[in-house]
Amino acid sequence: MMATYLLCGQIEEAKLMLFNSFTFIFLFLPVTLLIFFLLNRNENHRIAVIWLILASLIFYGWWQPYYIGLLLVSTGFNYITGLIIGRRYQNKLVTPRRMLLLGVAVNLLLLAYFKYIDFLISSVNSIFDTSFNLQNIILPIAISFFTFNQIAYLVDTYKEETQESNFLNYCLFVVFFPYLISGPIVHHKEIATQFNQPIAYRLNHENLAVGFTIFALGLFKKVVFADSIALTANPIFHAVAQGVPLTFFEAWTGALAYSFQLYFDFSGYSDMAIGVARMFGIKLPLNFDSPYKSVNIIDFWRRWHITLSLFLRDYIYIPLGGSRKGQLRRHANLMITMLLGGLWHGAGWTFVVWGGLHGLYLVINHQWHALLQSLGKNPKATNWFTYSLGCLVTFVAVVVAWVFFRADNIETAIAMLKAMTGTNGVPLTSPFTIVPTAYKELLFLLTFVWLMPNTQQWMQQFNPALDSSSTQKLSNWQAYLWKRVQWQPNLMCGFLVGTLLFIYLKTTLAAPPSSFLYFNF
């Protein structure tokens, strides 16, 4: 079994300290905040930083305490490597470039061992009919994220864009719990500069109110929307994995349900991470910006997992040559980047195919833009019809690709896609036999996603994230409406947040909280 799926089972058994758990909301978070700001009353910034590091390690070690050692070893190695790179030694053995290559190689080898060794062994066994034993390594949670954060730090240090000489500050940059588990992927210069400002250590009521509101919105998305629609997606994907022939409507119901489950799960997590960090006076980079409103696949990757997209662009696509060496090379670079992006998400061929599909989508998108330009037309010029058509085509393409992302294996994904093309029949009566009422929930979520402004727009005047300027353009009536109901620290908005928390409590008491899907990556 692949490492990614081993992790899924381990998460259920080990009971992580989830953002949506009672332990986190009513114990860990308030205690951590209280002690952090109490320590800062006497300007004990150094002790406050130590406390925040210890709290973050407790948060991380709640799952498997012995992996704290791996996290600290990785942190220490990259800190020392960064120091050597930053001091610009120049001799026959030690140069900044060699240290950068060594640091990146060690990080990637560590990631490869824990995340991909079983995938490699199983692939070799399958291709060459060998029988090498799997290592059955449990994937350390968050290894993909803290590895990429530190690779970015080493590269930025080499470029002389940042430098950290204080180990405690560097350690806090790596382990800060709001983004440790599932991102966003952050740059040292974004976070360190904020922690170096005295204002970050002062209790700020606006930060608490804004942060808690964003956290509550994300909590609602996760518990009410994502976990609810999962009850539709999971039985359908389980059925096709067991060989049950799905009808056209059942297959599309499952694919759409998972698309919305992943959307609200990741959107909810992203809001909660930004909200928690804001309570500590820290703004994280925007990571999610209404991606299902994208007019094309290029636009989609500017809105979905934004920090990962930027990492892939800056540290893989551009170093490969980007678009500087002709169209053919550009297309090859896009495919390589997206294949690696797919593999980053999970050690399995389904993720490779998913990444390859998005690479192909991007190539087609760029070719379409080139064709329009050759005809003397502006690819960015749209009217209501072309915009709506572009959104629909992009959404369908993304949903099709999500089938590979969700399926346990290639065979299950192909069976699902065949059913989505109608090969198993298109019944006109009682089309929804597995989940009869699912279409009502799907229709509601689709309307919500396409018509409602996102969190950044509702909280816009308080700059919730580092880059809070949403790329989503509101229509005139939306702008008119939402400008008048934007969030304010008043009684009405307080009542709304209280209602969201009440719904969370009612829902969570009925069923235990579920893990976030991106915890698996």
SENU-784156 format. One record per residue (C-alpha): residue number from 1; residue in three letters; x, y, z. Coordinates in steps of 0.25 Angstrom, whole numbers, padded with zeros to 4 digits. Layout:
BEGIN
R   i  aa    xx    yy    zz
R NUM ALA     X     Y     Z
...
# end
This chain:
BEGIN
R   i  aa    xx    yy    zz
R   1 MET  0000  0000  0000
R   2 MET  0005  0014 -0004
R   3 ALA  0010  0023  0007
R   4 THR -0001  0033  0005
R   5 TYR -0012  0023  0008
R   6 LEU -0004  0018  0020
R   7 LEU -0005  0032  0025
R   8 CYS -0020  0033  0023
R   9 GLY -0022  0021  0032
R  10 GLN -0012  0026  0042
R  11 ILE -0019  0039  0043
R  12 GLU -0033  0033  0046
R  13 GLU -0026  0024  0057
R  14 ALA -0017  0034  0063
R  15 LYS -0027  0046  0065
R  16 LEU -0019  0058  0061
R  17 MET -0021  0071  0068
R  18 LEU -0030  0077  0056
R  19 PHE -0034  0091  0055
R  20 ASN -0048  0087  0055
R  21 SER -0047  0078  0068
R  22 PHE -0052  0082  0082
R  23 THR -0038  0080  0088
R  24 PHE -0032  0091  0078
R  25 ILE -0043  0101  0079
R  26 PHE -0046  0101  0094
R  27 LEU -0033  0097  0100
R  28 PHE -0020  0098  0091
R  29 LEU -0023  0111  0084
R  30 PRO -0028  0119  0096
R  31 VAL -0017  0114  0105
R  32 THR -0007  0117  0094
R  33 LEU -0012  0131  0092
R  34 LEU -0014  0134  0106
R  35 ILE  0001  0130  0111
R  36 PHE  0007  0137  0098
R  37 PHE  0001  0150  0101
R  38 LEU  0003  0149  0116
R  39 LEU  0018  0147  0114
R  40 ASN  0018  0159  0105
R  41 ARG  0012  0168  0115
R  42 ASN  0026  0169  0121
R  43 GLU  0033  0170  0108
R  44 ASN  0038  0156  0109
R  45 HIS  0038  0154  0094
R  46 ARG  0049  0143  0094
R  47 ILE  0041  0135  0104
R  48 ALA  0029  0137  0096
R  49 VAL  0035  0132  0084
R  50 ILE  0040  0120  0092
R  51 TRP  0026  0117  0097
R  52 LEU  0020  0118  0083
R  53 ILE  0031  0108  0078
R  54 LEU  0028  0099  0089
R  55 ALA  0013  0100  0086
R  56 SER  0015  0097  0072
R  57 LEU  0023  0085  0075
R  58 ILE  0012  0080  0084
R  59 PHE  0002  0082  0073
R  60 TYR  0011  0075  0063
R  61 GLY  0014  0063  0073
R  62 TRP  0000  0061  0077
R  63 TRP -0001  0051  0065
R  64 GLN  0013  0044  0067
R  65 PRO  0022  0050  0077
R  66 TYR  0034  0043  0071
R  67 TYR  0033  0050  0058
R  68 ILE  0037  0063  0066
R  69 GLY  0051  0059  0065
R  70 LEU  0050  0058  0050
R  71 LEU  0045  0072  0049
R  72 LEU  0055  0078  0058
R  73 VAL  0067  0071  0051
R  74 SER  0061  0076  0038
R  75 THR  0060  0090  0044
R  76 GLY  0074  0090  0050
R  77 PHE  0081  0085  0037
R  78 ASN  0074  0095  0028
R  79 TYR  0077  0106  0038
R  80 ILE  0092  0103  0038
R  81 THR  0092  0101  0023
R  82 GLY  0086  0115  0022
R  83 LEU  0096  0121  0031
R  84 ILE  0107  0115  0022
R  85 ILE  0101  0120  0009
R  86 GLY  0098  0134  0015
R  87 ARG  0112  0136  0019
R  88 ARG  0117  0134  0005
R  89 TYR  0129  0125  0008
R  90 GLN  0138  0124 -0005
R  91 ASN  0148  0112 -0005
R  92 LYS  0150  0100 -0012
R  93 LEU  0141  0091 -0004
R  94 VAL  0130  0101  0002
R  95 THR  0123  0110 -0007
R  96 PRO  0109  0116 -0006
R  97 ARG  0105  0109 -0019
R  98 ARG  0110  0095 -0014
R  99 MET  0103  0097  0000
R 100 LEU  0090  0101 -0007
R 101 LEU  0091  0088 -0016
R 102 LEU  0094  0080 -0004
R 103 GLY  0083  0086  0005
R 104 VAL  0072  0084 -0006
R 105 ALA  0077  0070 -0009
R 106 VAL  0077  0066  0006
R 107 ASN  0063  0071  0007
R 108 LEU  0058  0064 -0006
R 109 LEU  0064  0051 -0001
R 110 LEU  0057  0052  0012
R 111 LEU  0044  0055  0005
R 112 ALA  0046  0043 -0005
R 113 TYR  0050  0033  0006
R 114 PHE  0038  0035  0015
R 115 LYS  0028  0039  0004
R 116 TYR  0032  0031 -0009
R 117 ILE  0040  0019 -0005
R 118 ASP  0028  0010 -0005
R 119 PHE  0022  0015 -0017
R 120 LEU  0036  0013 -0024
R 121 ILE  0037 -0001 -0019
R 122 SER  0022 -0005 -0023
R 123 SER  0024  0002 -0037
R 124 VAL  0037 -0006 -0039
R 125 ASN  0030 -0019 -0035
R 126 SER  0018 -0016 -0044
R 127 ILE  0027 -0013 -0056
R 128 PHE  0038 -0023 -0055
R 129 ASP  0030 -0034 -0048
R 130 THR  0039 -0034 -0036
R 131 SER  0036 -0036 -0021
R 132 PHE  0044 -0026 -0013
R 133 ASN  0037 -0024  0001
R 134 LEU  0030 -0011  0003
R 135 GLN  0036 -0003  0015
R 136 ASN  0022  0001  0020
R 137 ILE  0027  0014  0025
R 138 ILE  0017  0023  0031
R 139 LEU  0018  0037  0025
R 140 PRO  0021  0048  0035
R 141 ILE  0010  0058  0034
R 142 ALA  0014  0072  0028
R 143 ILE  0027  0067  0022
R 144 SER  0023  0072  0009
R 145 PHE  0020  0086  0014
R 146 PHE  0032  0088  0024
R 147 THR  0041  0082  0013
R 148 PHE  0037  0092  0002
R 149 ASN  0037  0104  0012
R 150 GLN  0051  0101  0015
R 151 ILE  0056  0099  0001
R 152 ALA  0050  0112 -0002
R 153 TYR  0058  0118  0009
R 154 LEU  0071  0112  0004
R 155 VAL  0068  0117 -0010
R 156 ASP  0064  0131 -0005
R 157 THR  0077  0132  0004
R 158 TYR  0085  0128 -0008
R 159 LYS  0079  0140 -0016
R 160 GLU  0082  0149 -0004
R 161 GLU  0067  0152 -0002
R 162 THR  0066  0147  0012
R 163 GLN  0076  0143  0024
R 164 GLU  0073  0138  0038
R 165 SER  0084  0137  0048
R 166 ASN  0075  0134  0061
R 167 PHE  0072  0120  0062
R 168 LEU  0059  0122  0071
R 169 ASN  0054  0131  0060
R 170 TYR  0057  0121  0049
R 171 CYS  0051  0110  0057
R 172 LEU  0038  0118  0059
R 173 PHE  0037  0121  0044
R 174 VAL  0038  0106  0041
R 175 VAL  0028  0101  0052
R 176 PHE  0018  0112  0054
R 177 PHE  0006  0103  0056
R 178 PRO -0005  0111  0047
R 179 TYR  0002  0107  0034
R 180 LEU  0011  0095  0039
R 181 ILE  0002  0084  0035
R 182 SER -0004  0088  0022
R 183 GLY  0001  0101  0018
R 184 PRO  0001  0111  0012
R 185 ILE  0015  0110  0007
R 186 VAL  0022  0122  0013
R 187 HIS  0035  0130  0010
R 188 HIS  0044  0134  0022
R 189 LYS  0044  0148  0018
R 190 GLU  0029  0149  0019
R 191 ILE  0028  0143  0033
R 192 ALA  0041  0147  0039
R 193 THR  0039  0162  0036
R 194 GLN  0025  0161  0043
R 195 PHE  0031  0154  0056
R 196 ASN  0042  0164  0056
R 197 GLN  0032  0176  0058
R 198 PRO  0028  0179  0073
R 199 ILE  0013  0180  0069
R 200 ALA  0013  0165  0067
R 201 TYR  0014  0163  0081
R 202 ARG  0004  0172  0086
R 203 LEU -0011  0168  0089
R 204 ASN -0019  0175  0078
R 205 HIS -0034  0173  0078
R 206 GLU -0036  0176  0064
R 207 ASN -0027  0164  0060
R 208 LEU -0034  0155  0070
R 209 ALA -0048  0159  0064
R 210 VAL -0043  0158  0050
R 211 GLY -0036  0145  0052
R 212 PHE -0047  0139  0060
R 213 THR -0057  0142  0049
R 214 ILE -0049  0137  0038
R 215 PHE -0046  0124  0046
R 216 ALA -0061  0123  0049
R 217 LEU -0065  0124  0034
R 218 GLY -0054  0113  0030
R 219 LEU -0060  0104  0041
R 220 PHE -0074  0106  0036
R 221 LYS -0069  0102  0022
R 222 LYS -0062  0090  0027
R 223 VAL -0072  0084  0036
R 224 VAL -0085  0088  0029
R 225 PHE -0082  0088  0015
R 226 ALA -0069  0079  0012
R 227 ASP -0073  0068  0023
R 228 SER -0088  0068  0018
R 229 ILE -0085  0066  0003
R 230 ALA -0074  0056  0007
R 231 LEU -0086  0047  0011
R 232 THR -0090  0047 -0004
R 233 ALA -0076  0046 -0010
R 234 ASN -0071  0034 -0002
R 235 PRO -0081  0024 -0004
R 236 ILE -0081  0026 -0019
R 237 PHE -0066  0025 -0020
R 238 HIS -0066  0013 -0011
R 239 ALA -0077  0007 -0020
R 240 VAL -0069  0008 -0033
R 241 ALA -0056  0003 -0026
R 242 GLN -0064 -0010 -0022
R 243 GLY -0068 -0012 -0037
R 244 VAL -0082 -0006 -0036
R 245 PRO -0086 -0001 -0050
R 246 LEU -0091  0014 -0048
R 247 THR -0101  0021 -0057
R 248 PHE -0098  0034 -0064
R 249 PHE -0105  0042 -0053
R 250 GLU -0099  0034 -0041
R 251 ALA -0084  0036 -0047
R 252 TRP -0086  0051 -0049
R 253 THR -0092  0052 -0035
R 254 GLY -0080  0046 -0029
R 255 ALA -0070  0054 -0037
R 256 LEU -0077  0067 -0034
R 257 ALA -0079  0063 -0019
R 258 TYR -0064  0061 -0017
R 259 SER -0061  0074 -0025
R 260 PHE -0069  0082 -0015
R 261 GLN -0064  0073 -0003
R 262 LEU -0049  0077 -0007
R 263 TYR -0053  0091 -0010
R 264 PHE -0059  0094  0003
R 265 ASP -0050  0085  0011
R 266 PHE -0038  0093  0006
R 267 SER -0045  0106  0006
R 268 GLY -0049  0104  0020
R 269 TYR -0035  0100  0024
R 270 SER -0029  0112  0017
R 271 ASP -0038  0122  0024
R 272 MET -0035  0115  0038
R 273 ALA -0020  0116  0036
R 274 ILE -0021  0130  0032
R 275 GLY -0031  0133  0044
R 276 VAL -0022  0126  0054
R 277 ALA -0009  0133  0050
R 278 ARG -0017  0147  0050
R 279 MET -0020  0145  0064
R 280 PHE -0005  0145  0067
R 281 GLY -0004  0157  0059
R 282 ILE  0002  0150  0047
R 283 LYS -0003  0151  0032
R 284 LEU -0001  0139  0024
R 285 PRO -0001  0139  0009
R 286 LEU -0014  0137  0001
R 287 ASN -0016  0122 -0003
R 288 PHE -0030  0121 -0008
R 289 ASP -0038  0130 -0017
R 290 SER -0051  0125 -0023
R 291 PRO -0044  0115 -0033
R 292 TYR -0057  0110 -0038
R 293 LYS -0060  0124 -0044
R 294 SER -0047  0123 -0052
R 295 VAL -0049  0126 -0067
R 296 ASN -0038  0117 -0072
R 297 ILE -0028  0107 -0066
R 298 ILE -0017  0117 -0065
R 299 ASP -0027  0126 -0056
R 300 PHE -0030  0113 -0048
R 301 TRP -0016  0111 -0044
R 302 ARG -0015  0126 -0040
R 303 ARG -0026  0123 -0030
R 304 TRP -0025  0109 -0025
R 305 HIS -0014  0106 -0015
R 306 ILE -0007  0119 -0019
R 307 THR  0005  0117 -0011
R 308 LEU  0008  0104 -0017
R 309 SER  0006  0109 -0031
R 310 LEU  0016  0120 -0028
R 311 PHE  0026  0111 -0023
R 312 LEU  0025  0102 -0035
R 313 ARG  0026  0114 -0044
R 314 ASP  0038  0120 -0037
R 315 TYR  0046  0108 -0033
R 316 ILE  0043  0098 -0044
R 317 TYR  0037  0104 -0057
R 318 ILE  0045  0117 -0058
R 319 PRO  0059  0109 -0054
R 320 LEU  0055  0099 -0065
R 321 GLY  0054  0111 -0075
R 322 GLY  0040  0115 -0074
R 323 SER  0035  0121 -0087
R 324 ARG  0048  0127 -0091
R 325 LYS  0053  0116 -0100
R 326 GLY  0041  0115 -0110
R 327 GLN  0027  0108 -0110
R 328 LEU  0032  0094 -0110
R 329 ARG  0041  0096 -0099
R 330 ARG  0030  0104 -0091
R 331 HIS  0020  0092 -0093
R 332 ALA  0031  0082 -0088
R 333 ASN  0034  0091 -0076
R 334 LEU  0019  0092 -0073
R 335 MET  0017  0077 -0073
R 336 ILE  0029  0074 -0065
R 337 THR  0025  0084 -0054
R 338 MET  0011  0079 -0053
R 339 LEU  0015  0064 -0053
R 340 LEU  0024  0068 -0041
R 341 GLY  0013  0076 -0035
R 342 GLY  0004  0064 -0036
R 343 LEU  0014  0055 -0030
R 344 TRP  0016  0065 -0019
R 345 HIS  0001  0063 -0015
R 346 GLY  0003  0048 -0013
R 347 ALA  0011  0035 -0016
R 348 GLY  0002  0029 -0027
R 349 TRP  0000  0028 -0042
R 350 THR -0014  0034 -0040
R 351 PHE -0007  0047 -0035
R 352 VAL  0003  0047 -0047
R 353 VAL -0008  0045 -0057
R 354 TRP -0016  0057 -0050
R 355 GLY -0003  0066 -0051
R 356 GLY -0001  0061 -0065
R 357 LEU -0016  0065 -0069
R 358 HIS -0014  0079 -0063
R 359 GLY -0001  0080 -0071
R 360 LEU -0008  0077 -0084
R 361 TYR -0019  0086 -0080
R 362 LEU -0009  0098 -0078
R 363 VAL -0002  0094 -0092
R 364 ILE -0016  0095 -0099
R 365 ASN -0019  0108 -0092
R 366 HIS -0006  0115 -0096
R 367 GLN -0008  0110 -0110
R 368 TRP -0022  0115 -0111
R 369 HIS -0017  0129 -0106
R 370 ALA -0006  0128 -0116
R 371 LEU -0017  0125 -0127
R 372 LEU -0025  0137 -0123
R 373 GLN -0013  0146 -0123
R 374 SER -0010  0142 -0137
R 375 LEU -0024  0145 -0141
R 376 GLY -0022  0159 -0135
R 377 LYS -0031  0157 -0123
R 378 ASN -0028  0159 -0108
R 379 PRO -0029  0146 -0101
R 380 LYS -0033  0154 -0088
R 381 ALA -0045  0161 -0094
R 382 THR -0058  0155 -0090
R 383 ASN -0073  0157 -0090
R 384 TRP -0083  0151 -0082
R 385 PHE -0085  0139 -0091
R 386 THR -0070  0136 -0093
R 387 TYR -0067  0138 -0078
R 388 SER -0079  0128 -0075
R 389 LEU -0074  0118 -0085
R 390 GLY -0060  0119 -0081
R 391 CYS -0064  0117 -0066
R 392 LEU -0073  0105 -0070
R 393 VAL -0062  0098 -0079
R 394 THR -0051  0100 -0068
R 395 PHE -0060  0095 -0057
R 396 VAL -0064  0082 -0065
R 397 ALA -0049  0080 -0068
R 398 VAL -0045  0081 -0053
R 399 VAL -0056  0072 -0049
R 400 VAL -0051  0061 -0059
R 401 ALA -0037  0062 -0054
R 402 TRP -0042  0061 -0039
R 403 VAL -0047  0047 -0042
R 404 PHE -0032  0043 -0043
R 405 PHE -0029  0051 -0031
R 406 ARG -0039  0044 -0022
R 407 ALA -0039  0030 -0028
R 408 ASP -0031  0019 -0021
R 409 ASN -0025  0014 -0034
R 410 ILE -0025  0016 -0049
R 411 GLU -0035  0005 -0051
R 412 THR -0045  0012 -0042
R 413 ALA -0043  0025 -0049
R 414 ILE -0045  0020 -0063
R 415 ALA -0058  0012 -0058
R 416 MET -0063  0025 -0052
R 417 LEU -0060  0033 -0065
R 418 LYS -0066  0022 -0074
R 419 ALA -0079  0024 -0065
R 420 MET -0078  0039 -0067
R 421 THR -0079  0037 -0082
R 422 GLY -0092  0029 -0081
R 423 THR -0086  0015 -0085
R 424 ASN -0094  0009 -0073
R 425 GLY -0107  0015 -0077
R 426 VAL -0114  0029 -0075
R 427 PRO -0127  0025 -0068
R 428 LEU -0138  0036 -0069
R 429 THR -0146  0031 -0057
R 430 SER -0140  0030 -0043
R 431 PRO -0126  0034 -0047
R 432 PHE -0121  0036 -0033
R 433 THR -0122  0022 -0027
R 434 ILE -0109  0023 -0018
R 435 VAL -0112  0037 -0012
R 436 PRO -0126  0041 -0016
R 437 THR -0126  0055 -0011
R 438 ALA -0111  0059 -0014
R 439 TYR -0115  0067 -0026
R 440 LYS -0122  0078 -0017
R 441 GLU -0109  0079 -0009
R 442 LEU -0100  0080 -0021
R 443 LEU -0109  0091 -0027
R 444 PHE -0108  0099 -0015
R 445 LEU -0093  0098 -0014
R 446 LEU -0091  0101 -0028
R 447 THR -0100  0114 -0027
R 448 PHE -0092  0117 -0014
R 449 VAL -0079  0116 -0021
R 450 TRP -0082  0123 -0033
R 451 LEU -0090  0135 -0027
R 452 MET -0085  0138 -0013
R 453 PRO -0073  0146 -0011
R 454 ASN -0062  0140 -0004
R 455 THR -0056  0142  0010
R 456 GLN -0045  0152  0005
R 457 GLN -0056  0160 -0001
R 458 TRP -0065  0160  0011
R 459 MET -0054  0164  0020
R 460 GLN -0046  0173  0010
R 461 GLN -0045  0186  0018
R 462 PHE -0038  0179  0029
R 463 ASN -0027  0172  0019
R 464 PRO -0029  0158  0024
R 465 ALA -0017  0152  0017
R 466 LEU -0003  0158  0012
R 467 ASP -0009  0159 -0002
R 468 SER -0024  0161  0000
R 469 SER -0027  0167 -0013
R 470 SER -0036  0156 -0019
R 471 THR -0035  0153 -0034
R 472 GLN -0050  0151 -0034
R 473 LYS -0057  0162 -0041
R 474 LEU -0071  0165 -0035
R 475 SER -0083  0169 -0044
R 476 ASN -0089  0183 -0041
R 477 TRP -0100  0177 -0033
R 478 GLN -0091  0168 -0025
R 479 ALA -0082  0180 -0022
R 480 TYR -0093  0189 -0018
R 481 LEU -0099  0178 -0009
R 482 TRP -0086  0173 -0002
R 483 LYS -0081  0187  0000
R 484 ARG -0092  0190  0010
R 485 VAL -0092  0177  0017
R 486 GLN -0076  0175  0018
R 487 TRP -0071  0170  0032
R 488 GLN -0071  0180  0043
R 489 PRO -0067  0178  0058
R 490 ASN -0082  0180  0062
R 491 LEU -0093  0173  0068
R 492 MET -0099  0168  0055
R 493 CYS -0086  0161  0051
R 494 GLY -0084  0156  0065
R 495 PHE -0097  0149  0065
R 496 LEU -0094  0143  0051
R 497 VAL -0081  0137  0056
R 498 GLY -0088  0132  0069
R 499 THR -0098  0125  0060
R 500 LEU -0087  0119  0052
R 501 LEU -0081  0113  0064
R 502 PHE -0094  0108  0069
R 503 ILE -0096  0101  0056
R 504 TYR -0082  0095  0058
R 505 LEU -0085  0090  0072
R 506 LYS -0098  0084  0068
R 507 THR -0092  0077  0056
R 508 THR -0079  0072  0063
R 509 LEU -0087  0067  0075
R 510 ALA -0095  0058  0065
R 511 ALA -0082  0053  0059
R 512 PRO -0067  0053  0062
R 513 PRO -0059  0064  0054
R 514 SER -0052  0058  0041
R 515 SER -0038  0061  0036
R 516 PHE -0035  0071  0026
R 517 LEU -0032  0065  0012
R 518 TYR -0019  0072  0010
R 519 PHE -0014  0066  0023
R 520 ASN -0011  0054  0014
R 521 PHE -0001  0062  0005
# end
